[in-house]
Amino acid sequence: MPGPLLVRLGDHQVFTGVDPARERHELTHPWWPRQAAPFFAHALTRRADLSPPAAREVEPSSGARSRARRPATTLTLPGPALQPGDYLEVIADRYPAGDRSPDEGFARLEWLAVLDQQHVHHLIADPAWRNGPLLLVRTRGSGGILLLRADEPVRVLAYVNPERDAFEGSLDAGGDGPPFDPRVPPARPFTAAEVQAARALRQAAREHTVVPADEHDLYPQHYADPVERRRLLQGVNGVRLVPLSSLPWPHNSFKCAHAERGERIERDYPDEQDADGALHAVHAELFTRLGPNDFATCPYHRANWQLIGALAQRAVTHQGDDWRPFLTAAERDQLTARDALWLDSLFLDCIAWDDGDSAITNGQHRTCALRAAGVPLCPVEGRYVPGDPYPEPRPACEHARQTITRFWIAATFTQVPSRLLAAVVSRALTRWARLRPLIVRPRRP
C-alpha cells in the first residue's frame, strides 16, 4: 500500500489461515517497514488477545497463472496532483504476480484533503511522517482512511476501463464529501494555488506517458446490449420527470390495504411464466378493479395527490427540489400539513428507478396513489441519459390494460403456437379470469 491505513476496531478482519506460499513471499517481500513502535500516536499493538476462530484450511497456491497479457499503463503523480475519480494503486504487490486483472489493485479515489498540520503530532508517532504535509484519502471499498505523504509519488491508471469508471462512478455519485465519521482527523480542502499546481503536474505527467493504442483491449466489454451500454456510459444519476405510464407497476405492495385481493388475483396467473412480469400484471389488474371508495380506504391515497404532483412537477421543471417557492396563495390554502409531508417525500425519499429497469426500488405505494389521482408525471431518481425522450403519458387504466394484455399474450404464446390466435386468446383471458386455468396452469395457493 502507498501509505498507512487508519481503521477503527471492527472495520477490518484478520486472516486465521494463509496460503503457505504467499506467507513465504510476504516474508521475503515486505510491503511495509517492520516497526517496533506503533505508527499512530496513542495506538496499542495487540496480537495475543485477538482470540481468532479456529483456523480454516487453506489450499496451497497452484502457482502463477496469468489473467492479463500485461499490466495496465499508469501515470506517476505526486500525491497533491490526485483528484476524485482517479484510480489509485493501493495494492502494488500480488502473489502470484500474474494472478491479477489489468486494473486489479487500483481503487477509485472518492475524496482527499490535506491533514491539518497542527494535528499531525496528535495522530502520527512515526518521525519520518510527522514533518511533511500529509494527505487523507478515501477510496471506494475501503473502510478506513489512507494516509499519503505529499512528497512521495503514487501511481494511477492512465486509461480507465470505461465500464468500470461509469459503473463505480454512478454508485458513488454522492460520495465526494468527507467520510461521515467525527473521528476523522481535521482536514482542509486544497487551496486555489494548490489546485492550479496540481493541474500543471497532471498535464506534465500526461505528456510524458504513452498509452498504447490497444489499451482498451485489456478490458472486454461486459455490457453486450448496446442500449444498456449506452445508458451506462452516457447516463447520469439524478432526478427527472418520468411519465407514470413509463414506470413499471408495483411488484410487492404488501402494505397495501387491498393486498389480499391482489393475492387472489395472483392465483389465476401461471406459476412458471415471467415471475416479475406476472407480479406487475397482477398489480395492474388490481388497479383496474379498484374504485374511488376502495382507494379511499388506503392511507397512502388519503392526500391531495393532484396538487402534490403538480407542485412536484413545477419544482423539477425549474431544476429545483424545493416546491415552496412555486406555491400560490390558493394552493397554500388547499395544501394540508400531511400533503406537505408527502410532497417532501418525493424529494427526500425519492421514487427510485433507473431507465430500462424492470422494477422500481422505492415508491410503489406513492406511484399507485399518483396514478389513481390521474397525475401524468412525477419526479424519479435514478440513472438516465439526458435528452432521451419518454413516450407521451397515458391514462393509468389504459396503461394497466396494456400491461395485462402484454403479459397474457406472452403467456399464451407458449401454449398456442399462432401469435394471432394467442392475441385473441389473451384478450379473452384478460377479460374473463375464469378461462385462465383452461389455458395455463395457475399458481399454487
Secondary structure, DSSP 8 states (H G I E B T S, - for coil): --S-EE--TTS----S---HHHHHHHHHS-SS---SS-SBTT-----TT-----------------SSSS---EEEEEGGG--TT-EEE-----SSTT-S-TTTTEEEEEEEEEE-GGGHHHHB--GGGTSS-EEEEEETT-SSEEEEETTSEEEEESS--HHHHHHHHHHTTT--S--S-TTS--EE---HHHHHHHHHHHHHHHHT----TTGGGGS--S--SHHHHHHHHH-EEEEEEEEGGGS---S--TT-TTHHHHHHHHTTSBSSS-HHHHHHHHHHHHHHH--HHHHHTSGGG-S-HHHHHHHHHHHHHTT-S--GGG--HHHHHH--HHHHHHHHHHHHS--B--TT-SS-SB-HHHHHHHHHTT--EEEEEEEE-TT--------HHHHHHHHHHHHHHHHHHTT-S-HHHHHHHHHHHHH-GGGHHHHS-B---
